[in-house]
Amino acid sequence: MAKKTNGKQKSMEETLWDSANKLRGTVESSEYKHVVLGLIFLKFVSDKFVTRREEMIAAGEQDFLEMQEFYASKNVFFLPEESRWSYIIENAKQDDIALKIDTALHTIEKNNPTLKGALPDNYFSRLNMDVSKLSALLDTINNIDTLADKQQDIVGRVYEYFLSKFAIAEGKGKGEFYTPKSIVNLIAEMIEPYKGVIYDPACGSGGMFVQSMKFIESHHGNKKEVSIYGQEYTSTTYKLAKMNLAIRGIAANFGGKPADTFGNDQHKDLKADFIMANPPFNQKDWRAADELTDDPRWAGYETPPTSNANYAWILNMVSKLSQNGVAGFILANGSLSGGGEEYKIRKQLIENNLVEAICVLPQNMFYTTNISVTLWIINNNKRERVVEHPDDTRNYRNREDEILFMDLRELGEPFEKKYIQFNQEDHIKKIAATYHDWQQNPDFEDVPEYCYGATKEEVAKKDYSLVPSKYIEFVNRDENIDFDTKMKTLQTEFADLLKQEEQSKEDLLKVFSNLGYKLDLS
């Protein structure tokens, strides 16, 4: 992967992004991500095909060059002549190049059953793109040697870069298919998906699965001991997920078609050892008032309200957990408190000893919303930890009646100017180490303004609220003051004071920064 060597030279990803942006005007940003990622996929599978073909020639196997089995045995997709990248480049300047690309993708899918439903269908022809701009993009992608570095997942990294950039470009309310990589890494480091079945009920472009595989590789596990199941509602995102995993040689079961997890569950009998998810936040009208009222996924609990699907997602995941299953998922902070059916479900989850950890994340981690959100850890067996990795010699405490609360809002570092991310060394490892220390260490100590291990009795006294600030000790904080509300009030008061006194915003920001607070005066 090319990297910046000075302030002027662009990385390969940036160059490719700039080239893709030239499609603006004739193609919407929500559309051209599929153009770019489809072409990257086509280039990658072609490079692998050519490499395998050269190996066969070197081995004196010329008679088998057109036999699909000799490619499939090496996890390589067989490409007929009209589907090869060389053919596309030869015709890049032709007026019918879009049709030729569609034909190439269709032929690849037809000849490789594992790609069924994964590739764009007559996509390029329907977009009516400017031929010169499409040709320029083809030339840029042609300069990428996707197999140049055997130690680097070049195409995978391009996919991650583009998916994040598209999510940013599409802005608030769109791009829900992408979960920032640092959050996915954090979930993987906490629940440690070494072995078994991994499930994501709202899998988007498949990022949870990709990072799970990377976690297994980095911890010297065996990817063959993991099975992947997912479901995605949006057709184009469903295709992205299948492509995203196909380029990495990761087998997955996404169900027979894109479908609504609640209305058309593609994995009704599944029991997962690990669940990783970032379902839509505060999804409204997810079911009609008279539908799914007796769904087996809510057995033993209240039926989730039609006004918000947060607890429907939780109960769907709880119903899918194996006997010792663990789930890590993201939800909006509103799910931590509140009344009605949500209160009754939350109380029952706590009484059933399922909630293991609640971690509030910083603001501005997501490209689609600037709100602070929460990472939940649900553990179906907090009493006895089942070790899934031969190198894991840790002893685990019985934390059945306890919940770990963590406030992570002051962690993170700037990313893409206005976003926050966790880095691996300073943040993700620290958070995961705290969580695992709490699981194992009988002498675990709470840390003011960071973490607190609460008993179920303490949570019951707080009327089953899972808001971490109700448990974590804050320095000089009155027990009855709502810290967040107080800070918002102070911000308003100081903003008004600025208008009266004409003080410098920069001076006030520095004062609050020195006190450890981030003040928003916009």
Secondary structure, DSSP 4 states (H G I P E B T S, - for coil): -----SSSPPPHHHHHHHHHHTTBTTB-HHHHHHHHHHHHHHHHHHHHHHHHHHHHHHTT-GGGTT-THHHHTTT-----GGGSHHHHHHTTTSTTHHHHHHHHHHHHHHH-GGGTTTS-SSHHHHHT--HHHHHHHHHHHHT--TTS-TTS-HHHHHHHHHHHHHHHHH-TTS-TT---HHHHHHHHHHH---SEEEEETT-TTSHHHHHHHHHHHHTT--GGGEEEEE--SSHHHHHHHHHHHHTTT---B--SS---TTTS-S-TT--EEEEEE-PPTT--S-S-TTSSTT-GGGTTSPPPPTT--HHHHHHHHHHHEEEEEEEEEEEEGGGGS--HHHHHHHHHHHHTT-EEEEEEPPTT-SSS--S-EEEEEEES-SSSPPP-STT--------TTEEEEEE-TT--EEETTTEEE--IIIIIHHHHHHHHHHHH-TT---BTTTEEEEEHHHHHHTTT---GGGTS--TT--TTS-HHHHHHHHHHHHHHHHHHHT--HHHHHHHHHHTT------
